[in-house]
Amino acid sequence: MNEVALTVEKVQRYLNLTQEALDKIKLPAPDPSYMADMATDFIGMAKAYYSDGAHFFDKGDLVNAFACVNYAHGWLDAGARLGLFDVDGDDRLFTLLR
């Protein structure tokens, strides 16, 4: 089995990428609406996992930091793909349906 080392640089790169994605998201659904509530929930989950990832990173726990940041970005990708977020067609930061 090929093992790939988890490095500080790699985890930091993913944390930076996810922060960039968090900064880019716009909520297209008007408040109050069910879609706005869902979008807010997705962003809340992403921010919570991102925060956990940053915490683990600061503690030197790269495995849990990497896991958390991937969960965070997964919430962002899902929200973008479902149309909960306006991401301006950015298919570098998000997995969009094409």
C-alpha positions in Angstrom: 0.0 0.0 0.0 1.3 3.5 -0.9 1.2 5.7 2.2 1.3 9.5 1.8 2.7 11.5 4.7 0.4 14.0 6.3 2.5 17.1 6.7 2.0 20.5 8.4 2.2 22.1 5.0 -0.5 19.8 3.4 -2.9 20.4 6.3 -2.3 24.1 6.3 -2.9 24.2 2.5 -6.3 22.5 3.0 -7.2 24.8 5.9 -6.4 27.8 3.7 -8.4 26.5 0.8 -11.4 25.9 3.0 -11.1 29.4 4.6 -11.0 30.8 1.1 -14.2 28.8 0.2 -15.9 30.1 3.4 -15.1 33.6 2.5 -16.4 33.3 -1.1 -19.9 31.9 -0.3 -22.9 34.1 -0.7 -26.4 33.2 0.4 -28.9 33.6 -2.6 -32.0 32.6 -0.7 -34.0 35.3 1.0 -34.5 35.2 4.7 -36.9 34.0 6.0 -37.1 30.9 3.9 -36.6 27.2 4.2 -33.6 27.4 1.8 -32.0 30.2 3.8 -32.3 28.2 7.0 -30.7 25.2 5.3 -27.9 27.3 3.9 -27.3 28.8 7.3 -27.2 25.3 8.8 -24.7 24.1 6.2 -22.4 27.1 6.8 -22.7 26.5 10.5 -21.6 22.9 10.2 -18.7 23.9 7.9 -17.5 26.6 10.3 -17.8 24.3 13.3 -15.7 21.6 11.6 -13.2 24.2 10.3 -12.8 25.6 13.8 -12.3 22.1 15.1 -9.7 21.5 12.4 -7.8 24.7 13.3 -7.9 23.7 16.9 -6.4 20.2 16.2 -3.9 21.8 13.9 -2.7 24.2 16.6 -2.4 21.2 19.0 -0.2 19.4 16.4 -2.9 16.7 15.8 -2.6 16.6 12.0 -4.8 13.5 11.5 -7.9 15.0 13.2 -7.2 18.5 11.7 -7.2 16.9 8.2 -10.3 15.0 8.9 -12.2 18.0 10.2 -11.2 20.3 7.4 -12.3 17.7 4.9 -15.7 17.4 6.6 -15.9 21.2 6.6 -15.2 21.4 2.9 -17.7 18.6 2.2 -20.5 20.7 3.8 -19.5 23.6 1.5 -19.3 21.4 -1.6 -22.7 19.9 -0.8 -24.3 23.3 -0.2 -22.8 24.7 -3.5 -23.9 21.7 -5.5 -27.4 21.9 -4.1 -27.6 25.6 -4.9 -27.8 26.8 -1.3 -24.8 29.0 -1.9 -23.9 31.4 -4.7 -20.2 30.6 -5.4 -20.0 32.5 -8.7 -19.4 29.3 -10.7 -16.0 28.6 -8.9 -15.2 25.0 -9.7 -11.7 25.4 -8.2 -13.0 25.8 -4.7 -16.2 23.8 -5.0 -17.4 20.6 -6.7 -20.2 21.9 -8.9 -22.7 20.1 -11.0 -21.8 20.5 -14.7 
